[in-house]
């Protein structure tokens, strides 16, 4: 089984966040929330693997904000 490397995870997460920002600017709701939140989760995982508390703090605090977006979308 092949696993994704840390570097690949960082680049994939970066691309997802940038596309999430682009979709926000193009008003592609709710796709922007899904794409950006997957990128934030990827960066949280990368921060955990690298033991980088700054990354985990930055992207970890974004996750509850995306949860609010999900709640507003589905309820």
N, C-alpha and C positions, 0 to 999 in steps of 0.2 A: 504494500500500500504506500502510495506516495503522499507525503505531507507537503504543505505549502511552507516555504522558508519565511523567516521573519522579514527579510527584505521584500519578498513578494507580497506578504501581508500588508506591509507599510504602503507599498505602491498601489495595491488594489484598494486599500482603505482611502488613500489620498484621492484616487480617481473617483471613488464613490462620493466622497465629500464634495469634490469639485463639481461633479454632475448634479448633486443635490442642490448646491448653490445655484448652478445654472438653471435647473428646473424651477427653483424658487423665483428667480428673476424672470423666467418665461411664464410664470404662474401655472405651472403644471402640478396642481394640488390634487391628490395627496401623494403623487409619485415622489415629489421632492422630499417628503418626510421619510418615506421608506428608504430611499437611496441614501440620503444623508445619515440616517440612523444606523444603517449597516456599516457605513464608513466609520462612524464614531465607535461602534462596538468593536470593529476591527482594530482601531487605534488603542482602545482600552486593553484588548488582548495583547497587542504588541507591547504596550507599556508594562503589563503584568509580566510578560516573558522577559523583557529587558530590565525589569525591576526599576522602571523609571516612574517615580511618583508624580512628577510634573505632568507627564502624558496621561496617567490614570486620572489625575485630578481634573485636567482640562476636559477630557472627553467623557469621564465618568459623570461629571455634572451636566453634561449635555443629554445623557440618556433619560433622566427624569423629565426633561423638557420635551423630548420626543414622545415619552409616554403620555404626557398631557395632550400632545397632538393626536395620538392614537385614540385616547379617550374621547376627545372632542369629535373625532371622525366617526367613531363607531357607536357612540351613545347619543 
